[in-house]
Amino acid sequence: MSAPLVGARQKPIVIYRSVNRDGETYAMESRSLQRLREALGSAVHAHPRVFIAHETRADYEAVHGGIVQQVIQLLTGVTEERLRPLGGVSFRDPVTERELRRAD
């Protein structure tokens, strides 16, 4: 196993979620993006940010399950299944660094 893969397993890929009155913005932590590029190379087709608008007030305590897979795929260019061996994915608040629970 290569050194980048060993190091990548120690921590999850971090995706930050910010919420405002219009929607949610998701962005991958820069160190997570670097680890992904080292581990997966050209398979990573990352985008810096994804914004999802909503019509009603968002649940500030949870990332809603219906969009989790799509957000991960859009930000990283790979599926969550492919990220599991690298440490999985953690959604966090960018201010508090607190992990957000996933709601179904």
C-alpha positions in Angstrom: 0.0 0.0 0.0 1.4 3.4 -0.9 2.2 6.0 1.7 -0.6 8.5 0.7 -3.2 5.8 1.2 -1.9 4.9 4.6 -2.0 8.5 5.7 -5.4 9.1 4.2 -7.0 6.3 6.2 -6.3 8.1 9.5 -8.8 10.9 9.0 -12.1 11.3 7.1 -12.5 13.5 4.1 -14.1 16.7 5.6 -16.9 18.6 3.8 -18.0 21.8 5.4 -21.6 22.9 5.3 -22.7 26.5 5.8 -26.3 27.4 6.0 -28.0 30.7 5.3 -31.6 31.8 4.7 -31.4 30.8 1.0 -29.7 27.4 1.2 -26.6 25.4 2.0 -23.1 25.7 0.7 -20.8 22.7 0.8 -17.1 22.9 0.4 -14.3 20.4 0.8 -11.5 21.1 3.3 -8.3 22.0 1.5 -6.2 19.3 3.3 -8.9 16.7 2.4 -8.7 17.7 -1.2 -4.9 17.4 -1.2 -5.1 13.9 0.4 -7.7 12.8 -2.2 -5.5 14.0 -5.0 -2.5 12.2 -3.6 -4.5 9.0 -3.0 -6.6 8.9 -6.2 -4.8 11.0 -8.7 -6.7 11.7 -11.9 -9.8 10.0 -10.6 -10.5 13.1 -8.5 -12.5 15.8 -10.5 -13.1 18.2 -7.6 -15.2 21.3 -7.5 -14.5 24.0 -4.9 -18.1 24.6 -3.8 -21.7 23.4 -4.2 -24.7 25.5 -3.3 -28.2 24.0 -2.8 -31.1 26.4 -2.5 -34.1 25.5 -0.3 -37.6 26.8 0.0 -38.1 26.3 3.8 -35.9 26.9 6.8 -33.0 24.3 6.8 -32.4 22.0 9.7 -29.2 23.4 11.1 -28.3 20.3 13.0 -28.3 17.7 10.2 -27.2 17.1 6.6 -30.2 15.6 4.8 -29.7 12.1 3.5 -31.4 12.8 0.1 -28.5 15.0 -1.0 -25.5 13.5 0.7 -24.4 11.2 -2.1 -24.9 13.9 -4.8 -22.9 16.5 -2.8 -20.0 14.0 -2.2 -20.0 13.1 -5.9 -20.1 16.7 -7.1 -17.4 17.9 -4.8 -14.9 15.0 -5.2 -15.8 13.4 -8.5 -15.9 10.0 -6.8 -18.6 8.1 -4.9 -18.7 7.8 -1.1 -18.1 4.1 -1.4 -14.8 4.8 -3.0 -13.9 7.2 -0.2 -14.7 4.7 2.6 -11.3 3.0 2.5 -9.6 6.5 2.7 -11.4 7.3 6.0 -14.9 8.0 4.9 -16.6 11.4 4.8 -17.4 13.8 7.7 -19.8 16.7 7.3 -18.8 19.6 9.6 -19.8 23.1 10.6 -17.0 25.4 9.3 -17.1 27.6 12.4 -17.3 25.1 15.2 -15.7 22.1 13.5 -18.5 20.1 15.0 -19.5 17.0 13.1 -23.0 17.2 11.6 -25.3 14.2 11.9 -26.9 12.9 8.7 -30.7 12.7 8.7 -32.7 10.4 6.5 
